[in-house]
């Protein structure tokens, strides 16, 4: 039986990119797709990368197992809690299968 796969969609404040990527590397995450400089509106307000609405987001897509997804989420939430001002990090887990 094939191992179950999920897709993590992680949207996070670009300012924590280096820290976040180092932590994923420490977990042994080898494959991902990253999209840079996404604009949006969420819990941290509007981000357009301009003087009025500074900041941008990055997006990560990671295909992994449900167990590894839980470890990734726990690691990123712990990282988020280390900051005096919590950076925006949203994590969604979706069912996935390769075609």
Steps between C-alpha positions, in 0.01 A plus 500: 500500500631845407586740778245779550613838369380844603583840358598776738429854384694742717460877462747696709651844549798535268701658784540157668598311184857417603399380846207295368704336224781409742252329728349303212848396389573381856187280473638344184250658262660453159221581258275802480376770267540862611319801359646839588354844571130425528267786585198443718281584794467296816555497872802729472315749279555595137838423339579660166871568532455877480539786753130500584467122545855371557599137510448205270442129544660187363315175436632148539345183365630179657379149415561279802347245737239600758748425778771720350240772434414505871870530589544786252198685640620456860848622407370810322258587782785471752713726279216752475471511881868594532443842342401802709258598222356181352561477126206390292511128423195317365513125443246287313511124456325361192456143380721433199584234247731515201351441156 
